Amino acid sequence: MLALLVVFTTLPAGSADEKHLSVYSAAANYSLPIADREGREYIGLLEILEPFGNVSAKTDGRRWRIRFGGIEAEFIQGRDRAKIRGRDVALFGAFLLESNHGLVPLVSLSSVLPRFLATPVSFNEASRRLFVGNVANHYTVELNPTNPSRLVFNFSAPVNPTIATEPGRLYMIFRREPVVLSGTPNLRFNDPAMPSATYSESNGQAEIDVRGTVPLIASFSNEGRTITIAPVQQAQPAPATSQAPLMPTTTPTAPPPVLSTAPAPTPVARHFFAVIDASHGGQDRGVALSDTLQEKDVVLGFARQLRQELQKRGISALVLRDSDATLTADQRAIFANTVHPVIYVALHAASDGHGVRLYTSLLPAATDNNGPFISWDAAQAAFLASSQSALGALAAALRQQQIPVRTLSAQLRPLNNVTAAAVAVEVAPPGTNVAELASPAYQQTLASTLANGIAALRDRQAAPQSTVPQSSPQPGAPQ
């Protein structure tokens, strides 16, 4: 997932999420949609088994036969029992066969899956979370009575939650990690700034909700196993040098350990210039939004629409990936930093939810800096305030057009490495039809609205002054 991360922002209520089952295992952690049929919740059995090995199925009239490795099973349309390995297994509801697609009642997973996987399975029906084997991630929490006080969460395995805030609360939302309750769900602390914390589970995710009387930030350490919550007013990092960090080589195999800063740059007027980054590309297809729709293609078209809308408003814009090219996160940050934009916008797409999710950087745990050297993974630290301002402008523009929007913070590279205001925009379909993500009309509506937000940011920064080097730093050596 840094010493700096989340300040209180408004978290608007979004549309109710679709029902999902989260599956946690040593093989993979993944989420599947749940279907409602005649008052019961159903799930595709083939889809659950696919990450665990070779699986195939065929239909013969009302019979649906599935083979997983050397295990064979037979299900019959409308029957509440199945044969797995030649033995009857209760399904606690009728088996459904829809277009050769086998659906089993969600409540049957505890009895059906162990017959296939030969390992213990634990299913939390209320929260729709399924644990295969011993994979649960436990945590402890302790109030450290320092000045200021700090709430320290230690996890048994690394975590990378989404961080969201609203007045009086900081959320840690675990969608991909098998975090489970350790102890009581409601904790109270003898601390005026952070009086309590609550654990809950619902719709395939776990959440830890920290109550606060002041704005809070989250910091990560111990390779993602420790999250520390502290009051933001007294937990700001030491002011970063105003000099720009050196970039790593243009084709890095791994993030460089440190970035050197350039000496004594001359303050210069900064032209309002935007970099639009269409995520993924080339061999990285991103999310399969549907059988025929890839995330990399959706965001490329969206990026071009946004560039056009910005140019209509007199704002210069560069689409960083303007073809089906493969770029690493480090390359994207290097290219963006080299041209010194006022704002960097990374575009993503998702099939779940509705409207738009806006993200700012969730920086890694603070590292020791020596003199003028700044960690590459914390290059965004000096620009987080600008990023929050940009996020606010985009969110306001979306709300003005009544487009659902959520404001979040997460570890989305290359945001951490960008030395400018940096925001990630994740668009979801306006309704239930995922194909609308590729609709020129929908993309144009979103692009026009986001361009209005960026233009409003420009207008607030009339004739801005920015301390930047007059020439770009050269990779690999101090200037």
Secondary structure, DSSP 8 states (H G I E B T S, - for coil): -------------------EEEEE-SS--EEEE-EEETTEEEEEHHHHHGGGS-EEEEEETTEEEEEETTEEEEEETT-SEEEETTEEEE-SS--EEETTEEEEEGGGHHHHHHHHH-S-EEEETTTTEEEESS--B-EEEEEE-SSS-EEEEEESS----EEEEETTEEEEEESSS-B---S-SEEE-S-SS--EEEEEEETTEEEEEEE-SS-EEEEEEGGGTEEEEEESTT-------SS-B----SS-SS--S-EEB-SS--EEE---EEEEEE--BTTB---B-SSS-BHHHHHHHHHHHHHHHHHHTT-EEEES--SS----HHHHHHHHHHH--SEEEEEEE-SSSSSEEEEEE---------TTEE-GGGGGGGGHHHHHHHHHHHHHHHHHTT--EEEEEE--TTGGG-SSEEEEEEE--SSS-GGGGG-HHHHHHHHHHHHHHHHHHHHHTSS-EEE--SS---TTS--
